[in-house]
Amino acid sequence: MSAALDNPYWMPFTANRDFNQQPRVISGAAGHWYTTADGKELYDTFSGLWTSGIGHCHPKIVAAVQEQVATLDYCMGFQVTNNKAIELADRVTALAPDRLNHCFFTNSGSESVDTALKIALGYHRARGEGNRTRLIGREKGYHGVNFGGMSVGGIVPNRKVFSAALIPGVDHLRHTLDLEHNAFSRGQPEWGAHLAEDLERLCTLHDGSNIAAVIVEPVSGSAGVIPPPVAYLERLREICDHHGILLIFDEVITAFGRVGKAFGAERFGVTPDIITTAKGLTNGVIPMGAVLVRDEIYEAFMQGPAHMIELFHGYTYSGHPVAAAAGLATLDVYEEEGTFAQATALEQHFEDLLHAFKGHKHVIDVRNFGLMGAIEMAPRDGLPGARGAEAHKRCFWDENLVVRAGMDTLQFSPFLNSDPDEMSRSFEAVRRVMDTLE
Ligand SMILES: Cc1ncc(COP(=O)(O)O)c(C=O)c1O
């Protein structure tokens, strides 16, 4: 078999054959840097995969995980539970907006999203509105790869192959990225709030009383950082309130400091009914996600005979004690080190570095919000994605930099506790690569 085909490891969201020609394998990390087996040090411009905001191998989290794995490695999470899961639910809900006081643990963002959609359907049914079954997502939305999340998601290649198996009764709002009107916006674009009216149109089409929930990322991440237009999220909230529709914010990326607050909801001043999270909950150290729900939603399930299970849903690893210990240590660090304020203090520098790429030969847009940023390059004729892929590889091999490319858009998710000079140097390196890109 050729070298390109004989790697037993089938990598996720990766061009496997191309990768296998020149594997990029990381074997260690400390703080803001990765290391490879041959001693190369690489600066991580993506904080893991939007996960590791306070840096890799944070000693406090490492110690908490080591201690927990030697104390209680696992216990059943159905019918009994562990002390760390209870403690973490308390801590997370204390950070959440008002009335989102109940927390269901999962192991990933995808599971959080599918859990949230199921809770939304169950909630309406429990209240005698079982007709509310329709779910609304948004074009370019990313809500993970399970069937629910994929169905409400709006990234075409993620859906294409599975088109016939997507769940029925789903509609999408239009996305809000329009380079004619909002290219090179710094932060939230002024243009685009009117696109929230798509929801009102769908309420007219289906009758709002048939719609269960709307799910959006407050800032779209995986589609290449698309901040919400000014007043857009507020308008979605109003329309949901008017029609009795639940608003779900998918905060798998935007929670835990990425936009300078514990949750994007707080930053935008818009409170959803359900929040999905993962990633920064444990700083990426152990897989874990959480779904936070408003009191009324939880209470709606708490009826019928008290010995009966109220929600037939859960994962073997829901509330895993080692993950929960990692989560508790992570929240401690956020508090002790003032991580969210650190992130806020870096925003302007980050924005300036990104927007300095305006006018570069390949660049057609730059977008940013909080510590989320993107530089979109024009695709090569007939070869979409090739320029971005080459930029990623050249950053790795020539500049010792891990940069994420989503098609031809370079995405940036700097550490919440970045050193501003390190951040500047990383963008100088990106520029050197882009200057020589065809
Ligand atoms: C907004 C959003 N939702 C869901 C997910 C899926 O998370 P996971 O990959 O942990 O399943 C992601 C992952 O990037 C995400 O950004």
PDBQT file of the ligand as one rigid body, heavy atoms in Angstrom, charges set to zero:
ROOT
HETATM    1  C1  LIG A 501     -20.471  26.021  18.002  1.00  0.00    +0.000 C 
HETATM    2  C2  LIG A 501     -20.065  24.594  18.022  1.00  0.00    +0.000 A 
HETATM    3  N1  LIG A 501     -20.975  23.664  18.328  1.00  0.00    +0.000 NA
HETATM    4  C3  LIG A 501     -20.669  22.355  18.393  1.00  0.00    +0.000 A 
HETATM    5  C4  LIG A 501     -19.380  21.938  18.140  1.00  0.00    +0.000 A 
HETATM    6  C5  LIG A 501     -19.055  20.474  18.184  1.00  0.00    +0.000 C 
HETATM    7  O1  LIG A 501     -18.210  20.203  19.246  1.00  0.00    +0.000 OA
HETATM    8  P1  LIG A 501     -17.437  18.794  19.325  1.00  0.00    +0.000 P 
HETATM    9  O2  LIG A 501     -16.430  18.801  18.226  1.00  0.00    +0.000 OA
HETATM   10  O3  LIG A 501     -16.834  18.819  20.710  1.00  0.00    +0.000 OA
HETATM   11  O4  LIG A 501     -18.446  17.724  19.171  1.00  0.00    +0.000 OA
HETATM   12  C6  LIG A 501     -18.401  22.873  17.836  1.00  0.00    +0.000 A 
HETATM   13  C7  LIG A 501     -17.020  22.460  17.566  1.00  0.00    +0.000 C 
HETATM   14  O5  LIG A 501     -16.194  23.211  17.133  1.00  0.00    +0.000 OA
HETATM   15  C8  LIG A 501     -18.753  24.227  17.752  1.00  0.00    +0.000 A 
HETATM   16  O6  LIG A 501     -17.868  25.169  17.437  1.00  0.00    +0.000 OA
ENDROOT
TORSDOF 0
